Amino acid sequence: MRIEKQELLKLMEDLPDQVEVDEVFYRLYLREKLNAAEEDVRAGRVLSHEEVVAETAKWFID
């Protein structure tokens, strides 16, 4: 994962003055996951609601 310094500074500015290190790592992780999800949407790598329902229904049918 790579992040621009300005993005990192913005992320840090949004944190409270006292913060757990785990919270910083979690926010970086969440940022990466959201960026990846947005890229998937832009690239058309998405499923419709109907496709999700059909796939998850298979989990309960045995």
C-alpha positions in Angstrom: 0.0 0.0 0.0 1.2 3.5 -0.8 -0.2 6.8 0.4 0.6 10.3 -0.5 2.1 12.4 2.3 -0.7 14.9 2.0 -3.3 12.2 2.4 -1.6 10.8 5.4 -1.4 14.3 7.0 -5.1 14.8 6.4 -5.8 11.4 8.0 -3.7 12.4 11.0 -5.4 15.8 11.3 -8.8 14.1 11.6 -7.6 12.0 14.6 -8.0 13.2 18.2 -4.9 14.5 20.0 -4.5 11.2 21.9 -5.0 8.0 19.8 -4.2 4.4 20.1 -1.7 3.1 17.4 -4.2 0.4 16.6 -6.7 3.1 15.6 -4.2 4.6 13.2 -3.5 1.2 11.6 -7.2 0.5 11.4 -7.9 3.8 9.6 -5.1 3.1 7.1 -6.5 -0.4 6.5 -10.0 1.0 6.1 -8.8 3.6 3.7 -7.1 1.0 1.5 -10.1 -1.2 1.5 -12.4 1.7 0.5 -10.0 2.8 -2.3 -9.9 -0.8 -3.6 -13.7 -1.0 -3.5 -14.0 2.3 -5.4 -11.6 1.0 -8.0 -13.7 -2.2 -8.4 -16.8 -0.1 -9.0 -15.0 2.1 -11.6 -13.7 -1.1 -13.4 -17.2 -2.7 -13.4 -16.3 -5.5 -11.0 -19.6 -5.4 -9.2 -22.6 -7.7 -8.8 -26.2 -6.7 -9.0 -28.5 -7.1 -6.0 -30.2 -10.0 -7.7 -26.8 -11.7 -8.3 -25.8 -11.4 -4.7 -29.2 -12.8 -3.5 -28.8 -15.7 -5.9 -25.3 -16.5 -4.8 -26.0 -16.2 -1.1 -29.2 -18.3 -1.4 -26.9 -21.2 -2.3 -25.4 -21.0 1.2 -28.7 -22.1 2.8 -29.8 -24.7 0.3 -28.3 -28.1 0.9 
